[in-house]
Structure formats: structure tokens, C-alpha cells
Amino acid sequence: MLTSKRIKSVDLFRGITIAAMILVNTPGNWSSVFSPLLHANWHGLTPTDLVFPFFLFIVGISIFFAYKNKAKSKSTYNKILIRSLKLISLGLFLNVFLPYFPFFEELETVRLPGVLQRIGIVFFISSVLYLNCNWKLLLGISITILIGYWLVLGFLPFSDGTLPTFNRAPNNWSNFIDSNLLGNHMWKTDYDPEGFFSTLPSIVSCLFGVLIGNLLDKHRSVKKLFMAGVLLLALGNILDIWFPINKAIWSSSFVLATSGWATITLAIIYYLNDVRGFNFGDVFKYMGMNAITIYFLSSFISKIMYLTKVGDSNVHSYLYNTIFVQHFFSDQLSSLIYALTVVLFYLGLSYIMFKKKVFIKV
């Protein structure tokens, strides 16, 4: 049992997750990527599928520690709202920005959802719920959302009497609702992985983080963390029998399974770093201290590199093909080395920001 109020493993876990987000988002060549670094085609779970729910889970833990002693004041709610709007605005900016004239995508077809937009919405709703509900009510709300989402997607017939399916198309309620609400403002014509309806269960990913944060704060117990993680993982895999684990529609089984893995991962990091005192991975902790800033910069710079022309190619492809493609490496390994180089760059930037005491709060 530790007496220190600061739980170092939370910062470390956040930084590792951001590094993983950058790794899977910036391969050298999207057609040459090791399968664990790609999302599942539809149903299923790969290591890459864990990354975004892990971050929402950590957002929940951060909400717990940030607001556990905060009063339900107008000032607190205003700060939550402003931060949410900042996150949503940054995400929309990434979607519309072009590094050349006219500098903005066509508004008729620009994608509206996105990673930062979902984080902003989830942060706002989860924070408000946390300030107004005890842990039992939060658990009840989470269970209700997961069951309700399953019942709608699995059993609610369409207006013509057609039964729904969990397939990408047709007759998938999540994709149907997104298509009708978002129209041309989706990632693909038939679905968006950060769509409107699937944001509902993603809130539970964050609320589970709040609940695990509460468990960690009260008990500081590796055993209880690990047991909670195993329970969530088991429930997710059991529910997978009837409601397949699926990131694209953020299925209820996906929420349970990924929250289980996140809790187990946190338990391991907490045991090694906070309990045993193995102070490893400080460089990831520095990245965690400017998590949103680093993620935004990586996405922004990557978009510029893809859209800035160099001859018949672009900056990204030129650098990759000139420096990283080598005959003694396989295409997949070359692509991975490029991604790792990008991660190292942002780890270095995070360290410089830490040493300069630059902490940008979004």
C-alpha cells in the first residue's frame, strides 16, 4: 500500500497509449503493415483496436482524479464545456485543413466525426455524469447503455420489418443512423468508425475508467485491479457470442473486453512502477503530460506531409522511399521502422517540452 497521492502509472499509461496511437497511424506504407498494427476488418480484436478505447479509459481515470474534490459550480461546468469545445474544434480543424489554397476542404463533403471530436463529446458527458452521480449510479448507467445498445442493434426491426444485423451492410442500425444524420460527412459512404450512434457506448469506455480510478484511489490494490480487469474481459468475451466484438460499431462486448485489457494493463504498470518502484519509461510519461498536444501535432504534420507534393509524389512518400525502403528489409519492416522513427521524434519533442516546462492544456 502506497501513501503517495500521485499515481505515476496513470501518466505513464497515457503516454504509452499516445505513442501507440502515433505508431499505428503513421506507417511508411499502408499496403505494407504487419497485421497486429491494423484494425480488424470488421468483427474481431487486434492490438491496434485497443488503442483508442485505452485512451478513453484513461480519460475516465483522469476525470476521476481531476474532479473528485471539485464542487459542482458554474465555473467547473464552464471549464468542462470549454475544454470539450476545444477538443471538438481541433478535430474539425484537422478534417477541414488543407496545406494549400483554398486551405479548407469543401464543406459539403468534409468529414464531421473524428477521434478528437469523440474525445471531446465523451469527456463532456462523462465529466458531468461523474459530478452528479455516485459510483453505483455510474455503473448502472453504464450497464443500461451497453444492454440498450445491444438490444437496438440486435433486435429492433427497421420500419419495413427487416431485422437488423451486426454486419457492415445492410441493416446495421449504427451505420443506418449515421448515414441519415451525417450524409456525405462520413469517413466512408456507409459507415464512420467515430460515428454518432457508436459514440454512446464509447462513453461507457470512459465511465469504466472513472470507476477503475475510484477503485485504484480507494484501495491501491494490484489484486483488485487485476480481478476487475479479468471480470470485464471475461464478460466481453462471453457477450461476444451474441454481440460480436467490433470496434467499428463500438459494440458492447468491445467496450467490456477493451476495458478489461486496459484495467489489466494498468494493474501491471501500477505494480511495476508504483508498487515495486521500477521507474521505467519516463519518456512516455513526458508524452502523457502533453498527450492531446502531441497527438494533434502528429496528425496535423502527417496530413501536411501527405498533401504536400514533391514531384509526382508527396513529402511522406518521398521520405519513406528515399530513406527507409531498403533491399535488405521487407516492405512491412521498412514501414514499421518509419513508424517507429516518427514515434521517436515525438518522444524527443515531448522530452524537450518537459525540460522547457511547456505544458499545453487543451
Buried (B, 14 or more C-beta within 10 A) or exposed (E): EEEEEEBBBBBBBBBBBBBBBBBBBBBBBEEBBBEEBBBBEBBBBBBBBBBBBBBBBBBBBBBBBBBEEBEEEEEBBEBBEEBBEBBBBBBBBBBBBEBEEEEEEEEEEBBBBBBBBBBBBBBBBBBBBBBEBEBEEBBEBBEEBBEEBBEBBBEEEEEEEEEBEBBBEEBBBBBBBBBEEBEEBBBEEBBBBBBBBBBBBBBBBBBBBBBBBBBBBEEBBBEBBBBBBBEBBEBBBEBBEEBBBBBBBBBBBBBBBBBBBBBBBBBBBBBBBBBEEEEEBBBBBBBBBBBBBBBBBBBBBBBBBEBEEEEEEBBBBBBBEEEBBEEEEEEBBBBBBBBBBBBEBBBEBBBEBBEEEEEEEB
